[in-house]
């Protein structure tokens, strides 16, 4: 009997959830069931041994610090290919210079979306699929959905679990936390968008909003450069933000003021030195990050419109223009609100882009930065199967958009299921004559909640993708796609099971060519095979 149990265990690990289903069906046959009952004493003994082993392993998992173990994988490794495609050739993207906000960490490292323009780009190479190596680190049920890179290329993560949020300084090699700071526990009713969008400033301080409506500037290193998380400055916004509201996003402008937004539509500034606060009430829900540019403007998308905000003579934010979009008739599965699910992306040539929530198909909208006048729009994906609950990624003259339609929660990806899927690139027409934007390509890649990330150095857009499987195996992949043609070069399996779901976490590229993705239970690292030193 022991050999049979071992054989079933091996089959389950190799083939996935259909194996126990087949066993259950087999037990419906009387002769099979009787044979099993005749050997039940062995089964009970084996069950006892198995329970003891599981208890010991569970104790080890609880006692070991975060990052010491890999993320547990679900069965089905033989029916989910470990690698598909071939390595890509590095061809840089010819885009204009993305200006560096002097009060934000270097472009590509300061926010989950890369920079003050929220371009979703990185100036560094990402993996090209050359015999890629995958490593994971188990954090329990804690997800570091927002990652930044300090000046020493250490990861700085805003991480959350059921107990609230914490900041971690994370070693990029071991993926283990080097320093941790717990933030105030959330109040009853706090939404997941509250405090979700911090930034790393030019002094290596993580500027983060707390559940008690404060803004903290937390140093990520001590005087000797060692990992450390100490609150350097605090700004209390509770007199300006009601108890039933919460801070959503933070970002500095080019003069160093800290802009902030709340879920109920308050937008304001904090003067870092004096602490003076100025507030504007948009009166419309805000659920995502915003963008700032070198002209001093801030772009905020609400559930009704895109706004360009500037400071008046007294330093108070005001509306320079407001452009409404089609917000649809309901909140689609795959978006957190009834409205645009993307942050405003500033592009070359004085353009700002968002998506709408139109039916039957969502549109990508391109608007003039200076006036808010629509330049063009393009419908993307299929009728009644289009939504975007993640950010756009810039390719200079246009954007890449991922379809998140159908992704209501991680449950949607269980047992090998996928979502509506698809990615597309949309460009501004050269003559800007109005009407239709150019849909340059579409891809059938299924990336349920992926935030696209473009490497300007190699011309690839990365997606955290999932391959739907009739075997019931939920396999996740880092996929590299050519930004010019939409062709998928490679997909490398990062793991299997719901714990490998990124659940809207952004993908981060490091200067050494490594890609990091936060999952529901930890971290994934993908890097190309490193050539051995000739002296080895």
N, C-alpha and C positions, 0 to 999 in steps of 0.2 A: 504493500500500500504506500510505503514511503516513496518508492520510486515513482509511483503515479502522481503523488502530490508534487514532487519535484518537477516532473514533466509538465504538469499543469501550470506550475509557477513560471517555468521557463517560457512556455507558450504564451502566458499572459504578458510577461515582460516584453516578448518579441512582437506579439500581434495585437495586443491591446484589449479593449473592453469587450470585444465580441467573444473572447474565450470564456469568461464566466457566464455569459448568456448561453453559449453552447452547452456548458456544463449543466446549467439549470434546465435547459430543454432535454438533455440526456436523462436527467433525474426524473423526468416525467414518464420515462419508459419503465414499467414495473420491474423487469428483469434487472435493469441497471441499478435501480434504486435498492432492490433486495440485496444485490451484490455489495453495494456500498454499506448497507446496514449490517451485513454479516461481518464487515471489517471495521465497525464503528469504534471498537476499543482502540485500534491504532489511530483512528482519526482524532479521538479525544486526546490521546497522548500527544499526538503531533500538534493539536490545537493549543494544548497547554504550553508546550515548548515554544511554539510560535508567539504566543501571548507574552511569555517571559522575555523573549528576544526583543519584541516590539517595545515593551516597557523599558528595558535597558537602553535601547536606542533613543527613545523619547526623552529619557532623563539626560542622556548625553547632549542631545540637541538643545535642551533647555539650559543646561549649565554652561555650554561653550559660548564664548562671546560672538557677537555678530561678525560675519564674514569668514569664519573659520571653516565652515562647511559649504559645499555646493548647494544650489537650489534643488530640492527634490524633484525628480522627473516622473512623469506618468508613463505607463507602459505603452508599447507600440513602436519601439525604435527600429524594427526591421521593415515596417511598412511606411515609414517617413524618411525619404532620402536625406542623407546628411549634407549633400552638396549638389546643386544643380547649376549648369551653365559653365562658363569659363572666365578666366581673369580678364579684366578690362584694361584698356590702354589709357593712360593719364593724358587728358586733353583739357587744359584750363578753360574756364568759362570767360569769354571776353566781356566783362561788365565794367562799368565805370567804378570809380572809387566810392566805397561806402564811407561817409565821414565818421570820424571817431569822436564820440562824445567825450570831452575831456574829464568828465566826472564819473564816467562809467568804466569798468574794466575793459581791456582790449576787445575789439570786435571778435566775435566768435566765442567769447568766454564770459561775458557779463550777465547775460540773462538766458532763460530757456530758449528764447528765440534769437539769440546771438548778439544783438546790438540794439541801439536806440531806434533804428528804423524797423525793427522786428522782421528782418529779412529771412530768418531761418537759414542763414548761410554760415559757412566757416571758411576762413582763408587757408585752411590746412588740408592736406591730403587725408582722405579716409581710406579704409581698406579697399583694395581693388580685386579681392577674391583670389589671391595667390596662396593656395593651401592655407586658408585662414584657420586660426586657432581660436577656440571658444572656451572661456572660463566663466564660471558663475560664483556668486557669493550669497549665501543665505542670511537674511536679516530677520527671520521670523515672518510675521505678517506686517512688515513695515516697508513702505514704498517711498523712495526718494524721487518724487516726481519732478522736482526742479533741481537741476545741476548747473553749477558754474565752475570755472577753473581759476584758481588764484595765480599769482605771478610765479609760483613755483610749480605750476601744473598739477597741483593737488585738487581733487574734486571737493567742492563744497556743496552739500546737499541739504535741501529743505525736505524733510522726511516726515511721514505721518503714519500713525497706526490708530487703533481704537482709543488709545489714551490721549491723543493729541499730536502735536507736532514737535519736532526737534531739529536742531541744526547739527550736522556732522561735518567734520573735515575728514576726508576719506583718502587713504593711500591708493594711488592709481595702480600700483602693481599687485598688492594683495587684496585690494578692495575692502580692507578692514577700516572701520572708523578709528581715527587717531585722537579725536576730541569730540565731545558731545555736549550740547547745551539744550535742555528741555525748555520749551516755550510755555507760557501760561495755558492751562487746560482750557479747552473750548467751553463756552457757555451753552446751555441747553438751546437747541435749535440752530446752532451754527451750521451754515451750509458749507459744502466742500469747496466752493469757490472762495470762501473767506480766507484772506491772507495767502492765497495760492501763488501770487506772482511777485516775488521779491527781486532784488538785483544785487550784484557785487559791484562795489564802487571802485574807483581808481586807487584807493588806499587799501585794497584787500579787505574791505569790511562788507559783510552781508547786511543789506538794509532790508528789514523784514517787518511785516505788519503782524501784530498779535491779536488774539481774540478779545482782549480788553481795550482795543482801539488805540494802541500805542504803536509808534514806529521806533524800532531799535536799529542802531548801527553797531553790528557785532564784529569785532576784530577777529580775524581767522588765524592770526599768528602773534606770538609774544615778541618782545624786543629783540630776541635772538633768532627770530624766524621759525621757531618751533610751533607746531600746531597748537592752537589755543582758541577758545571761544569766550571772549570777555566783552560785555556790553560797554562800548565806548561812549555812546550818546543815546539819549532817549527823548522823543518828542511825544507828548500826550495829546491825542486828538479827541479824547472822550468828551471835552466840552463842545466839540463841533460836530460829532457823529452820534446820532441817537443810539440808545441802548439796543433797539431792535434792528439796527443796521450794522454793517461790518465793512472793514477795509478789504478791498479785493486786490488791487494792483498798485505798485510803486514804480517810479522811474524818474531820473533827474533830467532837467533840461540843460541846455548848453551853458547857462549861467550858474548852475549848481543848485537851483531850487529843486526840492523834492516834490514832484507831483504825485497825487494820490487819487484814487477813485473808490467809491463804495457801491455796494450792491444795489442800493436804492437810487443811485444816480447823482450823488454828491461828487464833485470834482474840486480839488483844491491844491494849494501849494503850502509848503513849509520852508521858511528861510532857515537854512542849517545853523547859522550863527545866532540869530536873534530868537528863533523859534516862532516868529510871526506867522500866523495862519490866515490864508484867504480862501474863501469858499464860493463855489457856484453850484446851484441846484439845477441839474438837467431834467429832473422829474421823470426819468426813464431808466429802466433797469440796466445795469452793467454787469456782465458776467465774465469778462476776460481782460487780458492785458491791453495796454494802449501803447502808442508810439510817440516819440518826440523827434524833431528835426533841427537842423542847424540854423533855421530862421527864427527859432524861438517858439514855434507852434507845437501844439500837442493834438494828437488825433485820437478820438475816443469813439468807439462804436457802441451804441445802445441797442435795445431790442426794437428800436424804431428808426434810427437814423445814424449817419456818420457825421461827427462834428469836428470842425477845426477850431481849436481854442487858442486864444492869445491873451496876453496880459494887457490891461488898459493902463492909463496913465498913473493910476494909484497902485498898480501891481496886482489887481484882482483879475482872475480868469474871466474871459468873456467869449462869446460865440462869434467867430469871424464868419463862418457859414455853417449851415446845417442842411444835409441832403438826405431825404427820406429814401428808403428802399422798400421793396416788396417783402413784407415780413410773413407772408403766408397766412394760413387760417388756423394753424396749430403747431405745437412743438413736435418736430419729427423725432423718431427714434434715431439717436445718433447725435443729438444736440441737447445742450443743457437748458436752452430757453427757446421761446418762440421768437426767432429773429436770427440775425447773422451769428454763426458760430466761430467766426475767425477774428483775429486781431487785425487792425489796419496795417497794411504793409506799404512802406514808402519805397518807390521805385525810381530808377533813373528817369530823367526828363520831366520832373515835376508831376509825377503820377502817384496816386495812392489807391490801393486795391483792397476790396473786401468781397465776401460772398453775401447773397441774400438768402431768403427762405421761401422762394417762390414755388408754386405748384404749376404744372406737374414736374418741372425740372428747375433745379437751382441754377442761378447765374453767378458768374464771376463778373464783378463790376470794376471798371477802371474810371477814376475821376481825376480831374485837374486839381492838383494840390492847392493852387492859389485861389480858385473860385468854387470848387465843389461841383462844377459842371461835369456831367457824365461824358466821358470820351467814347466808351463803347461797352458792350456787355456780350457775354457768350453763355448759352445754356450748356451744361455739362452733365454727363452720365445719362441714365435711362429715366423715362417717365415713371413717376411715383417711386423712384429708387435713388434719390439723390439728397445728400445732406453733408455738411462739413462741420464737425464739432472740434476741429483742430486748426492750427494755423496754416497759412499759406507759406510757400518758400519762394524767394525771388530768384529769377534767372536774368536779371538786368532789365530786359525789355518786356518781361512778363512774369507769370507766377506758375508754380506747380501746386495743384490742389488734390487732396486725397478725399475719397468718398467714404464717409463713416456711417452711411445710412444703415440702420438696423442694429447698430451697436448701442443698446440701452444699458448694458452692464456686462461684466465678465461672464455672467451666466450664458450670455448669447453665444459664446465661443466654445461651450462645453461639447464633448463628444464629437469633435471633428467638424462642428458646424462653422460656417463662415458668415459674412455679411454681404451686402449688395456689392461692395468692392468697386475698384477702379481708381485710376489716377489720370490726371490730364494736365497738359501745359497749355496756358492761354496767354497770348501775346497782344500787345497794343499794336494796331496797324500802323505802318510807317507814315501814312498821310493823315492819320487821326481825323478821318472824314466823318466819324460818327457811325452809329449803327452797330454792326457786329464786330466783336473782337475776333482774332484769329485763334482757333483751336488747333494748335500745331501738332499735337499727338494725343492719343489716349492709350492707356495700358489697362490690362485686365487684372493686374496685381490686386489681391485682396489684402488690405491693410486696415483692420477693423477700427483702430483708434490711433493710427500712426500720425505723428507730426513729421512731415517731410523735412529732410535736412540736405542741403546742397553743399557739396565741396567745390568751392571755386577753383581749387588747385587741380582737381582731376576730372571735373565735368560730370560727376555722378550725383544723382539724387538718391538718398537712402530712405528706405521705408522698412518699418517693422511689420512684416507680412505674416500671413497665416495661409496654409494650404488646406482648403476643405478636404475632408477625407471620409469616404464611405466606411472605412475601418473604425471610425469613431475616435481617431487619434488627433488630438489638438497639437499640431506641430508648428512652431514659430520660427521665423527666418529673418535674418538681416539680408535685405535685397538691394543690390546696386543697379540703378537704371540710368541709361544715358540721357542727359537732359536735352540733347539735341533731337533725338529720334524716338525716345520712349522705349527703346529696346532694353529688356532685362538682361544684364550681363551674367549675374550670378546671384544665387541665394544659398546662404549657409545656415544650417539648422542651429538655432541657439538653445533649443530645449523643447520639451513637450509638457502639456498640462496647463491647467488654469493658472498655476503659480508663475508661469512664464509670460502671462499677459501683461503688456505695458500699461493698459488702462489710461490712455491719453498722455503718458509721460513722454517728454521730448527725448530725442536722440542727441547725444553729445559727441563731437569729434575733438580729439586732443591733438596737440602739435606733433606728436610722434606717430600719427596715423592710426591711432586706436579709436574704435567706436565703443561708446558706453550706452546701455539702455537700462533704465530702471524698470523692474517688474513688480508685480504685486508682493513678491517675497524676497526681493533683494536686487542684485545687480548682475548684468551680463557685460562681458568684455569680449570684443572681437578684434583681432589684429592679424595681419598677414604674417606668414611664416618669416621669421627673422633669419637672415643668412648667418651661418656660423662664422666666427672669426677664423681667418686663415691660419692663425697660430694654434688653434685648438687641435 
